[in-house]
Amino acid sequence: MPKMKTDSGAKKRIKITGSGKLRRRKAFRGHIMEKKSSVRTRRLGRETDIAPGIEKNIKKLMGL
């Protein structure tokens, strides 16, 4: 049986921490920043954990 390939899109967007948690960037930070408050912009700048409900699926995409 052939080796499983890592999903290229997931590989570019998701980092694995030292403890094995998955981290991702938040959406809505790409453009149209003028109308978003600075508080909101700062909040969107931070990374966040992957939701527990989809963690299993994402790990499969990452080949973990």
KEKE-808123 format. One record per residue (C-alpha): residue number from 1; chain; x, y, z. Coordinates in steps of 0.1 Angstrom, whole numbers. Layout:
<recs>
<rec i="NUM" ch="A" xx="X" yy="Y" zz="Z"/>
...
</recs>
This chain:
<recs>
<rec i="1" ch="A" xx="0" yy="0" zz="0"/>
<rec i="2" ch="A" xx="14" yy="35" zz="-8"/>
<rec i="3" ch="A" xx="24" yy="60" zz="18"/>
<rec i="4" ch="A" xx="-2" yy="85" zz="29"/>
<rec i="5" ch="A" xx="5" yy="120" zz="16"/>
<rec i="6" ch="A" xx="2" yy="151" zz="38"/>
<rec i="7" ch="A" xx="-24" yy="175" zz="27"/>
<rec i="8" ch="A" xx="-5" yy="205" zz="12"/>
<rec i="9" ch="A" xx="-31" yy="231" zz="23"/>
<rec i="10" ch="A" xx="-32" yy="219" zz="59"/>
<rec i="11" ch="A" xx="6" yy="217" zz="60"/>
<rec i="12" ch="A" xx="9" yy="254" zz="51"/>
<rec i="13" ch="A" xx="-18" yy="266" zz="75"/>
<rec i="14" ch="A" xx="-14" yy="245" zz="107"/>
<rec i="15" ch="A" xx="15" yy="242" zz="131"/>
<rec i="16" ch="A" xx="21" yy="214" zz="156"/>
<rec i="17" ch="A" xx="33" yy="225" zz="190"/>
<rec i="18" ch="A" xx="59" yy="206" zz="211"/>
<rec i="19" ch="A" xx="32" yy="190" zz="231"/>
<rec i="20" ch="A" xx="13" yy="179" zz="200"/>
<rec i="21" ch="A" xx="-14" yy="205" zz="199"/>
<rec i="22" ch="A" xx="-25" yy="220" zz="166"/>
<rec i="23" ch="A" xx="-24" yy="258" zz="161"/>
<rec i="24" ch="A" xx="-39" yy="279" zz="134"/>
<rec i="25" ch="A" xx="-42" yy="316" zz="123"/>
<rec i="26" ch="A" xx="-75" yy="334" zz="127"/>
<rec i="27" ch="A" xx="-96" yy="345" zz="97"/>
<rec i="28" ch="A" xx="-106" yy="380" zz="87"/>
<rec i="29" ch="A" xx="-72" yy="396" zz="90"/>
<rec i="30" ch="A" xx="-63" yy="397" zz="53"/>
<rec i="31" ch="A" xx="-77" yy="431" zz="42"/>
<rec i="32" ch="A" xx="-104" yy="458" zz="48"/>
<rec i="33" ch="A" xx="-87" yy="466" zz="81"/>
<rec i="34" ch="A" xx="-99" yy="502" zz="84"/>
<rec i="35" ch="A" xx="-134" yy="494" zz="96"/>
<rec i="36" ch="A" xx="-122" yy="468" zz="121"/>
<rec i="37" ch="A" xx="-114" yy="481" zz="156"/>
<rec i="38" ch="A" xx="-78" yy="479" zz="169"/>
<rec i="39" ch="A" xx="-90" yy="456" zz="197"/>
<rec i="40" ch="A" xx="-105" yy="432" zz="172"/>
<rec i="41" ch="A" xx="-74" yy="434" zz="150"/>
<rec i="42" ch="A" xx="-51" yy="425" zz="179"/>
<rec i="43" ch="A" xx="-74" yy="396" zz="188"/>
<rec i="44" ch="A" xx="-74" yy="383" zz="153"/>
<rec i="45" ch="A" xx="-36" yy="385" zz="152"/>
<rec i="46" ch="A" xx="-31" yy="358" zz="178"/>
<rec i="47" ch="A" xx="-30" yy="321" zz="169"/>
<rec i="48" ch="A" xx="-56" yy="298" zz="184"/>
<rec i="49" ch="A" xx="-61" yy="261" zz="189"/>
<rec i="50" ch="A" xx="-79" yy="239" zz="165"/>
<rec i="51" ch="A" xx="-115" yy="231" zz="176"/>
<rec i="52" ch="A" xx="-116" yy="197" zz="194"/>
<rec i="53" ch="A" xx="-144" yy="184" zz="171"/>
<rec i="54" ch="A" xx="-123" yy="186" zz="140"/>
<rec i="55" ch="A" xx="-89" yy="178" zz="155"/>
<rec i="56" ch="A" xx="-90" yy="141" zz="145"/>
<rec i="57" ch="A" xx="-98" yy="150" zz="109"/>
<rec i="58" ch="A" xx="-69" yy="176" zz="108"/>
<rec i="59" ch="A" xx="-45" yy="151" zz="123"/>
<rec i="60" ch="A" xx="-54" yy="127" zz="95"/>
<rec i="61" ch="A" xx="-47" yy="154" zz="69"/>
<rec i="62" ch="A" xx="-13" yy="162" zz="85"/>
<rec i="63" ch="A" xx="-4" yy="125" zz="85"/>
<rec i="64" ch="A" xx="-2" yy="122" zz="123"/>
</recs>
